[in-house]
Amino acid sequence: MYTNSLVSQLQLTSYVMQKNLAGLSHEETLQSPEGGGNCMNWVVGHIVRGRVMLQTVLGQDPMFDLDELAIYNDKPLANANRAMPIEELLKRFDALQDPLATGLAGVPAEMLSKKAPFSPANNPDETVGSLLAAFLFHEAYHVGQTGIQRRGLGKRGAVEAPAVTQ
């Protein structure tokens, strides 16, 4: 059941990411939000980088080189000329979807309680299960930022609540 929930989370973040980025140009994704913060291009690249790291936790061969995605680590994007085209980042994001969903669905229950190979929070008690949950929370957090950034660009919100009928 736990891994099914993780796969569902991955599907939801993918859906919302696609909606929030629809119709935006590369140039728009390079605009920094008013008041500070990372541009949408950095946010998407950061998520892609996280997804590649998640592949290694799942025992998969990384589909993309982490060194190539190093500009999307933790520091703001200082040079927009080094940014990958948003179309390429979205292509990579999409390409990672099915392998990650398959990998998450196939995690044996006993593996979830094993010690994680690393801990972003330097938690000595980090388990594979807690690391997977943290990865997906991290992705959802950043995908949520893309919705706010979309509105900051003057675009209509892409994810709307369904109409309530009484």
C-alpha positions as CSV (number, residue, x, y, z in Angstrom):
1,M,0.0,0.0,0.0
2,Y,2.8,2.4,0.9
3,T,4.5,2.2,-2.4
4,N,1.1,2.6,-4.2
5,S,0.8,5.9,-2.4
6,L,4.2,7.0,-3.5
7,V,3.4,6.2,-7.2
8,S,0.1,8.2,-6.9
9,Q,2.1,11.1,-5.5
10,L,4.5,10.9,-8.5
11,Q,1.6,10.8,-10.9
12,L,0.0,13.9,-9.3
13,T,3.1,16.0,-9.3
14,S,3.6,15.0,-13.0
15,Y,0.1,16.1,-13.9
16,V,0.4,19.4,-12.0
17,M,3.9,20.1,-13.5
18,Q,2.5,19.6,-17.1
19,K,-0.4,21.9,-16.4
20,N,1.7,24.6,-14.8
21,L,4.3,24.7,-17.6
22,A,1.8,24.5,-20.5
23,G,2.2,27.3,-22.9
24,L,5.2,29.0,-21.2
25,S,8.2,29.9,-23.3
26,H,11.8,29.3,-22.3
27,E,12.3,33.0,-21.7
28,E,9.3,33.2,-19.4
29,T,10.7,30.3,-17.3
30,L,14.0,32.3,-16.8
31,Q,12.2,35.2,-15.1
32,S,13.0,35.4,-11.4
33,P,9.9,35.8,-9.2
34,E,9.3,39.3,-7.8
35,G,10.7,39.5,-4.3
36,G,13.4,36.9,-4.9
37,G,13.6,33.2,-5.4
38,N,14.6,30.8,-8.1
39,C,13.2,31.1,-11.6
40,M,10.9,28.4,-12.9
41,N,13.7,26.9,-15.2
42,W,15.8,26.3,-12.1
43,V,12.9,24.8,-10.2
44,V,12.2,22.3,-13.1
45,G,15.9,21.5,-13.5
46,H,16.1,20.9,-9.7
47,I,13.2,18.5,-9.8
48,V,14.8,16.6,-12.8
49,R,18.0,16.4,-10.8
50,G,16.1,15.0,-7.8
51,R,14.4,12.5,-10.0
52,V,17.8,11.2,-11.3
53,M,19.0,10.9,-7.7
54,L,15.8,9.0,-6.9
55,Q,16.7,6.5,-9.7
56,T,19.9,5.6,-7.8
57,V,18.0,5.1,-4.6
58,L,15.7,2.7,-6.5
59,G,18.7,0.8,-7.9
60,Q,18.2,2.1,-11.4
61,D,20.9,3.3,-13.8
62,P,20.6,7.1,-14.0
63,M,19.1,8.2,-17.3
64,F,20.9,11.5,-17.2
65,D,24.2,12.8,-16.0
66,L,24.0,14.5,-12.6
67,D,27.1,16.6,-13.5
68,E,25.2,18.1,-16.5
69,L,22.4,19.0,-14.0
70,A,24.8,20.5,-11.4
71,I,23.6,24.1,-12.1
72,Y,20.3,23.0,-10.6
73,N,21.6,21.8,-7.3
74,D,21.1,24.2,-4.4
75,K,22.4,27.5,-5.6
76,P,20.3,30.0,-7.7
77,L,20.8,30.0,-11.4
78,A,23.4,32.7,-11.7
79,N,23.8,32.6,-15.5
80,A,20.7,32.2,-17.6
81,N,22.9,31.4,-20.6
82,R,23.8,28.1,-18.9
83,A,20.2,27.1,-18.4
84,M,18.9,24.1,-20.3
85,P,16.0,24.9,-22.6
86,I,12.8,24.3,-20.7
87,E,11.6,22.0,-23.4
88,E,14.6,19.7,-22.8
89,L,14.0,19.8,-19.0
90,L,10.4,18.8,-19.5
91,K,11.4,16.0,-21.9
92,R,13.7,14.7,-19.3
93,F,11.1,15.1,-16.5
94,D,8.6,13.1,-18.7
95,A,11.2,10.4,-19.6
96,L,11.8,9.7,-15.9
97,Q,8.2,9.3,-15.0
98,D,7.6,5.6,-16.1
99,P,10.9,4.2,-14.8
100,L,10.4,5.9,-11.4
101,A,6.8,4.7,-11.2
102,T,7.9,1.2,-12.0
103,G,10.8,1.4,-9.5
104,L,8.6,2.8,-6.7
105,A,5.9,0.2,-7.3
106,G,8.5,-2.6,-7.1
107,V,10.2,-1.6,-3.9
108,P,9.9,-4.6,-1.5
109,A,8.3,-3.8,1.8
110,E,11.3,-5.0,3.7
111,M,13.6,-2.6,1.8
112,L,11.6,0.4,3.2
113,S,13.0,-0.1,6.7
114,K,16.6,-0.5,5.6
115,K,19.1,2.3,6.2
116,A,19.0,4.8,3.4
117,P,22.2,5.2,1.2
118,F,22.3,8.9,2.1
119,S,20.2,11.5,4.0
120,P,19.6,15.0,2.6
121,A,18.8,16.1,6.2
122,N,21.9,14.2,7.6
123,N,19.5,12.1,9.6
124,P,21.5,9.1,10.9
125,D,18.2,7.1,11.2
126,E,17.1,7.8,7.6
127,T,15.4,4.7,6.1
128,V,14.7,4.0,2.4
129,G,11.0,4.6,3.2
130,S,11.5,8.0,4.8
131,L,13.9,9.0,2.1
132,L,11.4,8.1,-0.6
133,A,8.7,10.1,1.2
134,A,11.1,13.0,1.6
135,F,11.9,12.9,-2.2
136,L,8.3,13.0,-3.2
137,F,7.4,15.8,-0.7
138,H,10.4,17.8,-2.0
139,E,9.1,17.3,-5.6
140,A,5.6,18.3,-4.6
141,Y,6.9,21.4,-2.8
142,H,8.7,22.6,-5.9
143,V,5.9,21.7,-8.3
144,G,3.6,23.9,-6.1
145,Q,6.1,26.7,-6.6
146,T,5.6,26.5,-10.4
147,G,1.9,27.3,-9.9
148,I,2.7,30.4,-8.0
149,Q,5.4,31.4,-10.5
150,R,2.9,30.9,-13.4
151,R,0.6,33.4,-11.8
152,G,3.5,35.7,-11.2
153,L,4.0,35.7,-14.9
154,G,0.5,37.0,-15.3
155,K,-0.9,33.7,-16.5
156,R,-4.1,32.2,-15.3
157,G,-3.8,29.4,-12.8
158,A,-3.6,26.0,-14.5
159,V,-4.9,23.8,-11.8
160,E,-8.4,24.7,-10.6
161,A,-10.7,23.0,-8.1
162,P,-13.6,21.2,-9.7
163,A,-16.9,23.0,-9.6
164,V,-19.0,22.0,-6.5
165,T,-22.6,21.1,-7.3
166,Q,-25.2,20.9,-4.6
